[in-house]
């Protein structure tokens, strides 16, 4: 079953930026994610996945980048 892409890449990027910009205003990263997620209409878990993917793509978190995952999926 294919997942729907309800949120555009621009919305995802903005949500990740909001979490990063306002994280210091909250007691934890998760609390910031819950707040931002409620404002854009997704779950905090979905937003957490977007943040982690952005971290991998930027090289600040270990793991395969989005491009690498796509490359491996073709084989």
C-alpha positions in Angstrom: 0.0 0.0 0.0 1.5 3.3 -1.1 1.6 6.2 1.4 0.0 9.5 0.3 2.2 12.6 0.3 -0.2 14.9 1.9 2.4 17.5 2.7 4.5 19.3 0.1 8.3 19.4 0.4 8.0 23.1 1.2 5.7 22.4 4.2 8.0 19.7 5.4 11.1 21.9 5.2 9.3 24.8 7.0 8.2 22.5 9.8 11.7 21.2 10.3 13.0 24.8 10.4 10.3 25.8 12.9 11.3 22.9 15.2 14.9 24.0 15.1 14.2 27.7 15.5 11.9 27.2 18.5 13.4 24.2 20.2 15.1 26.4 22.9 11.6 27.6 24.0 10.6 24.1 25.0 11.8 21.6 27.6 12.7 19.1 24.9 12.9 18.5 21.2 9.8 16.4 21.4 7.8 19.2 23.0 8.8 21.5 20.2 7.8 18.8 17.6 4.4 18.4 19.3 3.8 22.1 19.2 4.8 22.6 15.6 3.0 19.4 14.5 -0.3 20.7 16.0 0.1 23.9 14.1 0.6 22.3 10.7 -1.8 19.4 11.2 0.5 16.4 11.3 1.5 14.1 14.1 4.6 14.7 16.2 5.9 11.3 15.1 5.6 12.3 11.4 7.5 15.5 12.1 10.1 13.6 14.1 10.8 11.5 11.0 11.1 14.6 8.8 13.6 16.1 11.3 15.7 12.9 11.4 15.7 12.6 7.6 16.8 16.2 7.3 19.6 15.5 9.8 20.8 12.5 7.7 20.6 14.5 4.5 22.7 17.3 6.0 25.3 14.8 7.3 24.7 15.6 11.0 23.2 12.2 11.8 24.5 8.8 10.7 22.6 6.8 8.1 21.7 6.8 4.5 20.7 10.1 2.9 17.5 10.3 0.9 19.4 10.1 -2.4 21.3 7.0 -1.2 18.1 5.3 -0.2 16.6 6.0 -3.6 19.8 4.7 -5.3 19.7 1.4 -3.3 16.0 1.0 -3.9 16.5 0.8 -7.6 18.6 -2.4 -7.3 
